[in-house]
Amino acid sequence: MELFFDLVYVFAFTQLSELLYEHPSWIGGAETAVIFVALWWAWIYTTWATGMIDPTRPRVVLLLSVMMVASLVMATSILKSFDGRGPTFAIAYVAMQVLCGGFMVWVFGPRDPMGHNYLHLLVWIAISGVIWIAGAFVPDPHTRLLLWAIAAGVDVVAPLLDFRLPLTGATPVSQWALAGGHLAERCQLLLMIAFGESFLRIGESFAAHHGTLASDTGFIVGFVLVFSLWTVYFMRHAERAARTVAEAGENAARLARSAYTYAHAVMVGAVIVLAVAIHEVIEAPKAQVDVAFAAICAGGPALYLIGFALSRRWLGHGYAIWAMAGVAGFAVVGIATGSWVRLVELLGVTAVAVLVSLSAERAG
């Protein structure tokens, strides 16, 4: 059932990348980031919950079915979320979070330690939910973006503050019962879905614009770039990381919160950004590089490596110096190719990604 639930996010990620593609600007980037936070937090809270209860039980299956509908409503509203469908998106998101949190309180009971934890979570959801819904009914898109950014910030910092409340204190992450291996596997699968979305994007672009040497080259180079970044994580790190969390015992929740809830969010978001850059190259390989494209093309892979390095560090696997060197390399390429065409920048970024992939293989 959980894998079936994840299928909604194939469509959601496609819509999110389309939002960034249609609005390749700093404002468009901020809008995409805010919407991504909502998508990620809806998914990650659901994933934490299904790691504590049996997802095959009828009432849990019913819960996930209803939440799939809410997720699908969110996804269908993404492209117009800063226009007429803002209320639809916000209400679906808040309803999904309240439903999940409320269900967990009902399952455990408010006097149970986990039920108590989810009561704290529900209060934080209510705080951010008010801001999400209030922003949705503000007609000015810039004001809506500001309010939603505040709401997204509340969602992001709440776990870091252990869902602390003035009168009842905090719910330390050590008090959250979690099957660490389950969360690791789920996050890895969602990252794979993000990579799958990038191939959908590449395939659609190539089908529409193939036939010229530049576009065909962009297609091949784009594939090499995605494949290289995939190997950095999945060839060596993924299995080791999952094993570390699964064997962490009482520290599983703490490691999962850092290395998966936060670091993997960066990686998934970066892959979505990357797909947009490759699409733009295949569509117009000889177009002049501008600041927005440079930020997407070099920034996406850089964010991916930052998330990867954070995941390694928080799991106790050391500093990935070679990954940080790759981030610097992407920055250099982004600056150095500013007066060239898109295909040249993609070639430079891909060359750095291949070197990073080889370094990851040697580092083990």
Helices and strands as residue ranges (DSSP letters): H 2-22, H 26-50, H 58-77, G 78-80, H 86-108, H 113-136, H 141-160, G 173-175, H 180-209, H 213-231, I 232-237, H 238-246, G 249-251, H 252-255, I 256-262, H 263-283, H 291-314, H 321-336, H 342-363
